[in-house]
Amino acid sequence: MRADLLDGILIFTRVAEKRSFTATASELGVTPAAISWTIKRLEERVGARLLARTTRSVNLTQAGELFLEQARAGVALVEAGFEAARRPGSSPQGLLRINLPVVAQASMEPMLYGFTTAYPDIELELVVEDRFIDIVAEGYDAGIRIGETIEQDMVAVRLTPPSPLTVVGSPDYFAKHGRPQHPEQLADHACINIRQTGGNLYRWAFEERTEGGKARTFEIAVKGQLIVNGAIMGTSAAIASVGLTYTVAANVNDLVAAGRLEPCLVTFMPTMPGFFIYFPSRMQMMPKLRAFLDFWSDAPPTAARLSEADSRLANTFHPSRRRRLDLRDA
């Protein structure tokens, strides 16, 4: 094996992720010229152009994409080795980046304080968005998605059990507006819409058993005065009697048990497969990701709980609070 075979590979992966020589140089504490020289030498050894460079952009060539796909796994293993050897017996450390959908926020919330307290040397970055991404290409350690939406070449670990979806409203809302008996009757109700990352409004999905015993699935575009971009805010608005919200049943079980929300259309609700955390390979799992999985396994969140801030948010939606908020309410 050539002694210089691995030279420049780490720098190449950083440039490929950031699409910038300047940003990579700033992160690594060297000059852009040094980065450019290192990439040039690497391309000479590979025998192919890896990066297409202009004065305004840096992009991967086809050869660069193939090289990055194979090289990134090796870099991850080397980094894991350094992390494990640097402080034997110490707690995991470093930046742990996880991408998750909006609907998973409520499931994540109950375990955050415990995890950050148990692992003070891990910096946890959670990026919430609904678009489907390449977690490797965008620099994430892992992603969280509903099981059926994960690519087959990923390792997936279950975080939550399957859970029915639900439509819920406050007792006060149902007392004033009645309770829908069929999803088609939602046209006569105020429904809290969720704006997805791509800009579309989320369509509520339902199931109905036919005479032959088969399930017919269908979706409904609901209407209402309020549009939110997250399940927690939608739940807060439902508590405040703004309207009905569509969410994962496990996220509101505590609120239903406490009498703050009531479900409807129960016989029409489909079941969500549950959330899974996924990553490219078990060989690439660093101690910080292993710590996250172990913590979740030891203390799995069973339901979302509204924080004090969420309760204040629910109050701001309530019709009785019409005055303008000042800084003391923040």
C-alpha positions in Angstrom: 0.0 0.0 0.0 1.3 3.4 -0.9 2.2 5.5 2.1 0.3 8.5 0.8 -2.8 6.6 -0.2 -5.0 8.1 2.5 -3.6 11.7 2.3 -6.3 14.3 1.6 -9.3 12.0 1.9 -10.6 13.7 5.0 -10.3 17.1 3.4 -12.0 15.9 0.3 -15.0 14.6 2.2 -15.3 18.0 4.1 -15.1 20.0 0.8 -17.7 17.6 -0.7 -20.1 18.2 2.2 -19.7 22.0 2.4 -19.2 22.6 -1.3 -16.7 25.2 -0.4 -12.9 25.4 -0.1 -13.2 28.5 2.1 -15.6 27.0 4.6 -13.5 23.8 4.8 -10.3 25.8 5.3 -12.0 27.8 8.1 -13.2 24.6 9.9 -9.8 22.9 9.7 -7.7 26.0 10.5 -5.8 26.1 7.2 -5.7 28.3 4.1 -7.9 27.8 1.1 -4.8 27.5 -1.0 -3.7 24.5 1.2 -7.1 22.9 0.6 -6.8 23.4 -3.1 -3.3 21.9 -3.2 -4.3 18.9 -1.2 -7.3 18.2 -3.5 -5.1 18.6 -6.5 -2.6 16.0 -5.2 -5.5 13.6 -4.4 -6.9 13.9 -7.9 -3.5 13.2 -9.3 -3.2 9.9 -7.3 -6.8 8.9 -8.1 -6.2 9.7 -11.8 -9.6 11.5 -12.2 -11.1 14.9 -11.6 -13.1 14.7 -8.3 -14.4 18.3 -8.0 -15.7 20.7 -10.7 -14.5 24.1 -9.5 -15.6 27.6 -10.6 -15.2 31.0 -9.1 -18.6 30.7 -7.4 -19.2 27.0 -6.8 -17.7 23.6 -6.0 -19.5 20.5 -7.2 -18.7 16.8 -7.4 -17.9 15.2 -10.7 -19.3 11.7 -11.5 -15.9 10.2 -10.4 -16.1 12.4 -7.2 -19.5 11.1 -6.3 -18.4 7.5 -6.6 -15.2 8.2 -4.7 -17.1 10.0 -1.9 -19.6 7.2 -1.5 -16.8 4.7 -0.8 -14.5 7.1 1.1 -17.0 8.4 3.6 -17.4 5.1 5.3 -13.6 4.8 5.9 -13.4 8.3 7.3 -16.3 7.6 9.7 -14.5 4.5 11.0 -11.2 6.4 11.4 -13.0 9.2 13.3 -14.8 6.6 15.5 -11.4 5.1 16.3 -9.9 8.4 17.3 -13.0 9.2 19.4 -12.9 5.8 21.2 -9.1 5.9 21.8 -8.8 9.6 22.8 -10.5 9.2 26.1 -10.9 5.5 27.1 -13.7 4.9 29.6 -15.0 8.5 29.3 -18.5 9.5 28.2 -19.2 9.8 24.4 -18.7 13.2 23.0 -19.0 15.4 19.9 -21.7 16.8 17.7 -24.6 14.4 17.0 -26.7 15.6 14.1 -30.1 14.0 13.6 -32.8 14.8 11.0 -36.4 14.2 11.9 -39.9 15.0 10.6 -42.2 17.5 12.2 -44.6 14.8 13.4 -41.7 13.2 15.4 -41.1 16.3 17.5 -43.6 15.4 20.2 -42.2 11.9 20.6 -38.7 13.3 21.0 -39.4 16.0 23.5 -39.8 13.9 26.7 -36.3 12.4 26.5 -34.3 15.5 25.6 -33.5 16.8 29.1 -32.5 13.3 30.4 -30.2 12.7 27.4 -28.4 16.0 27.6 -28.0 15.6 31.3 -26.7 12.0 31.0 -24.2 13.0 28.2 -23.0 16.5 28.8 -20.1 16.1 26.3 -22.5 15.4 23.4 -23.8 18.4 21.5 -27.2 17.3 20.1 -28.4 19.0 16.9 -32.0 18.2 15.8 -33.1 19.5 12.4 -36.8 19.2 11.9 -38.1 19.1 8.3 -40.4 16.9 6.2 -38.4 16.6 3.0 -36.7 13.3 2.3 -33.0 13.8 2.3 -29.7 11.9 1.9 -28.5 11.9 5.5 -25.0 11.0 4.4 -24.6 13.6 1.7 -26.0 16.3 4.0 -23.8 15.5 7.0 -26.2 13.9 9.4 -25.2 11.0 11.7 -28.8 9.6 11.6 -32.3 10.3 10.6 -35.7 9.5 12.1 -38.6 8.6 9.9 -41.7 6.5 9.8 -40.6 2.9 9.1 -42.2 2.5 5.7 -40.4 5.6 4.3 -36.8 4.4 5.0 -34.6 3.3 2.1 -33.8 -0.4 2.1 -30.0 0.1 2.2 -30.2 1.7 5.6 -29.9 0.1 9.0 -33.2 0.9 10.9 -33.8 0.6 14.6 -37.3 0.9 16.0 -37.8 3.8 18.4 -41.6 3.7 19.0 -44.2 1.0 18.5 -46.9 1.2 15.9 -49.6 3.8 16.9 -53.0 4.6 15.5 -53.5 8.1 14.2 -56.3 10.2 15.7 -58.5 13.2 15.3 -58.9 15.1 18.6 -60.7 18.2 19.8 -61.4 19.8 23.2 -64.5 18.9 25.2 -65.6 22.6 24.8 -65.2 22.4 21.0 -67.4 19.2 20.8 -70.0 20.8 23.1 -70.4 23.7 20.8 -70.0 22.1 17.4 -70.9 18.5 17.8 -68.9 15.4 16.9 -68.3 14.2 13.3 -69.5 10.6 12.7 -67.8 10.2 9.3 -64.7 11.8 7.9 -66.8 13.5 5.2 -68.5 15.5 7.9 -65.2 17.2 8.6 -66.3 19.7 5.9 -68.6 21.2 8.5 -65.9 21.5 11.2 -62.9 23.8 11.9 -59.8 21.7 11.2 -56.2 22.7 12.0 -54.2 22.3 8.9 -50.5 21.4 8.9 -48.2 23.0 6.3 -45.6 20.5 5.1 -42.0 21.5 4.4 -42.6 21.4 0.6 -45.4 23.9 1.0 -48.4 21.5 0.6 -51.1 21.1 3.2 -51.2 17.7 4.8 -54.2 15.6 3.7 -55.8 13.6 6.5 -55.8 9.9 5.8 -58.6 7.5 6.8 -59.6 3.8 6.4 -63.1 2.4 5.9 -64.1 -1.2 6.0 -66.2 -2.2 2.9 -68.9 -4.9 2.9 -66.4 -7.5 1.8 -64.2 -6.8 4.9 -61.5 -5.0 2.9 -60.1 -1.6 4.0 -60.6 1.3 1.7 -58.1 4.1 2.3 -58.8 7.7 1.3 -57.6 11.2 2.1 -59.4 14.4 2.8 -58.2 18.0 2.3 -59.7 19.7 5.4 -60.4 23.4 5.9 -60.1 25.8 8.9 -58.9 29.2 9.9 -55.6 28.0 11.3 -52.5 26.6 9.6 -49.5 25.5 11.6 -46.2 23.7 10.7 -45.9 21.4 13.7 -47.9 18.8 15.6 -47.2 20.5 19.0 -48.7 23.8 18.0 -51.6 22.0 16.4 -52.2 20.2 19.7 -52.0 23.4 21.7 -54.6 25.0 19.3 -56.9 22.0 19.7 -56.7 22.3 23.5 -57.7 25.9 23.1 -60.8 24.9 21.1 -59.6 26.4 17.9 -60.6 23.3 16.0 -59.8 19.6 15.4 -56.3 18.3 14.9 -54.9 15.2 13.2 -51.9 13.6 15.0 -50.3 10.4 16.3 -52.4 9.0 19.1 -49.4 8.2 21.3 -48.6 11.9 21.3 -51.8 12.9 22.9 -52.7 9.9 25.1 -51.8 11.8 28.3 -54.0 14.7 27.3 -56.9 12.5 26.4 -56.5 10.7 29.8 -56.5 14.0 31.5 -59.7 15.1 29.8 -58.2 18.0 27.9 -58.8 16.4 24.5 -61.3 13.8 23.2 -60.9 11.6 20.1 -63.4 11.2 17.3 -63.7 9.1 14.2 -61.9 6.3 16.0 -63.2 3.5 13.7 -61.8 5.3 10.6 -58.2 5.8 11.8 -55.3 4.0 10.2 -52.2 2.9 12.1 -48.8 4.5 11.7 -45.9 1.9 11.6 -43.9 3.8 14.3 -40.7 5.8 14.1 -37.3 4.3 13.3 -33.9 5.8 13.6 -31.7 4.9 10.6 -28.1 5.2 9.5 -25.9 3.8 6.7 -24.2 0.9 8.5 -23.6 -0.5 12.0 -19.9 -0.3 11.3 -20.2 3.5 11.1 -22.0 3.9 14.4 -20.0 6.2 16.6 -20.2 6.1 20.5 -22.3 9.3 20.5 -25.0 7.6 18.3 -24.8 4.4 20.3 -25.4 6.4 23.5 -28.5 8.0 21.9 -29.9 4.6 21.0 -29.1 3.1 24.4 -30.7 6.0 26.3 -33.9 5.8 24.2 -34.0 2.0 24.7 -33.6 2.4 28.5 -36.1 5.2 28.9 -38.5 5.2 25.8 -40.8 8.2 25.6 -44.4 7.0 25.8 -46.2 10.1 25.1 -45.7 13.8 24.4 -46.3 16.3 27.2 -47.0 19.9 26.8 -44.4 22.0 28.4 -45.1 25.2 30.3 -44.3 27.1 27.1 -46.8 25.0 25.1 -49.4 25.7 27.7 -48.9 29.4 27.4 -49.1 28.9 23.6 -52.5 27.2 24.1 -53.7 30.1 26.2 -52.8 32.6 23.4 -55.1 30.7 21.0 -58.0 30.7 23.4 -60.9 33.1 22.4 -60.9 34.6 25.9 -57.4 36.0 25.4 -57.9 38.8 22.9 -55.5 41.4 24.4 -52.2 42.0 22.8 -49.3 40.2 24.4 -46.4 42.2 25.8 -42.9 41.2 26.8 -43.9 39.9 30.2 -45.9 37.1 28.4 -42.8 35.9 26.5 
